[in-house]
Amino acid sequence: MSTPLTTNNSRQPDRQSLKTIATVVYALQAASLFLVFPYFIAVILSYLKRDDAQGTWLESHFRWQIRTFWFGLPWILLGFVTYILIVGQLILFVFALWLVYRILKGWLKLSDGIAVDA
């Protein structure tokens, strides 16, 4: 008996690859707590892979990561501009806590194989 050359599960490797990239993006976001540039690399990767994940549960993770970037960027800028004042340090501290929450929530849901709430 011969086996077919293609299977119905041809999207499975793509989903695993997308899950790996989403994991890398969460790791880059976590690294951005120490360096700024991984934050930008992370959002670029999310934008590049968002269309590939369209219609899957992974789409929500790329959307979550992109929103994390755009909601966080103004607070980072405000924190850096006002850093010399105590308020800037407080803004960056609160942002860091919020970022940790977003990373953990997304990463845990990703490892459970479920969509993240928007």
C-alpha positions as CSV (number, residue, x, y, z in Angstrom):
1,M,0.0,0.0,0.0
2,S,1.5,3.4,-1.0
3,T,1.2,6.5,1.2
4,P,0.2,9.8,-0.2
5,L,2.8,12.5,-0.7
6,T,0.8,15.1,1.1
7,T,-1.3,14.9,4.2
8,N,-4.2,16.9,5.6
9,N,-2.0,18.1,8.4
10,S,0.3,20.2,6.2
11,R,-0.4,23.3,8.4
12,Q,0.8,21.6,11.5
13,P,4.5,22.3,11.0
14,D,3.6,25.9,10.2
15,R,1.7,26.2,13.5
16,Q,4.7,24.8,15.4
17,S,7.0,27.2,13.7
18,L,4.6,30.1,14.5
19,K,4.4,28.9,18.1
20,T,8.2,28.9,18.3
21,I,8.4,32.5,16.8
22,A,5.8,33.7,19.3
23,T,7.9,32.2,22.1
24,V,10.9,34.0,20.7
25,V,8.9,37.3,20.7
26,Y,8.0,36.8,24.3
27,A,11.6,36.2,25.2
28,L,12.7,39.3,23.3
29,Q,10.1,41.3,25.2
30,A,11.4,39.9,28.4
31,A,15.0,40.8,27.4
32,S,13.8,44.4,26.7
33,L,13.5,44.8,30.5
34,F,17.3,45.1,30.4
35,L,18.0,46.4,26.9
36,V,15.7,48.6,24.7
37,F,16.4,47.2,21.2
38,P,14.9,43.7,21.7
39,Y,11.5,45.5,22.2
40,F,11.7,46.7,18.6
41,I,12.9,43.4,17.2
42,A,10.0,41.7,18.9
43,V,7.3,43.9,17.4
44,I,8.9,43.6,13.9
45,L,8.8,39.8,14.2
46,S,5.2,39.9,15.3
47,Y,4.2,42.0,12.4
48,L,6.0,39.7,10.0
49,K,4.3,36.6,11.2
50,R,0.8,38.0,12.1
51,D,-0.6,37.2,8.6
52,D,0.8,33.7,8.6
53,A,-1.1,33.0,11.8
54,Q,-4.4,34.5,10.6
55,G,-7.3,32.2,11.4
56,T,-5.4,30.2,14.1
57,W,-5.3,30.6,17.8
58,L,-1.8,31.9,17.4
59,E,-3.1,35.0,15.7
60,S,-4.2,36.3,19.1
61,H,-0.7,36.0,20.5
62,F,0.8,38.1,17.7
63,R,-1.9,40.7,18.2
64,W,-1.3,40.7,22.0
65,Q,2.5,41.2,21.4
66,I,1.9,44.1,18.9
67,R,-0.6,45.8,21.3
68,T,1.9,45.3,24.1
69,F,4.5,47.3,22.1
70,W,2.2,50.1,21.1
71,F,0.5,50.5,24.5
72,G,3.9,50.5,26.1
73,L,5.9,52.7,23.8
74,P,4.3,56.0,25.0
75,W,5.0,55.1,28.6
76,I,8.6,54.2,27.8
77,L,9.1,57.5,26.0
78,L,7.5,59.5,28.8
79,G,9.5,57.6,31.4
80,F,12.8,58.4,29.6
81,V,11.9,62.0,29.0
82,T,11.1,62.6,32.7
83,Y,13.7,60.2,34.1
84,I,15.6,63.0,35.8
85,L,12.5,63.6,37.8
86,I,11.3,61.0,40.2
87,V,8.1,60.6,38.2
88,G,10.0,59.2,35.2
89,Q,11.5,56.5,37.3
90,L,8.1,55.6,38.8
91,I,6.6,55.5,35.3
92,L,9.3,53.1,34.1
93,F,8.9,50.9,37.1
94,V,5.1,50.6,36.7
95,F,5.7,50.0,32.9
96,A,8.1,47.2,33.8
97,L,5.5,45.5,36.1
98,W,2.9,45.8,33.4
99,L,5.2,44.4,30.8
100,V,6.1,41.4,33.0
101,Y,2.3,40.8,33.5
102,R,1.7,40.9,29.7
103,I,4.6,38.6,28.9
104,L,3.7,36.1,31.6
105,K,0.0,36.0,30.7
106,G,0.8,35.6,27.0
107,W,3.6,33.1,27.4
108,L,1.6,30.9,29.8
109,K,-1.4,30.8,27.5
110,L,0.9,30.1,24.5
111,S,2.5,27.1,26.4
112,D,-1.1,25.8,27.2
113,G,-1.9,26.1,23.5
114,I,-4.8,28.5,23.9
115,A,-5.5,32.0,22.6
116,V,-4.8,35.0,24.7
117,D,-7.5,37.5,25.5
118,A,-7.2,40.8,23.7
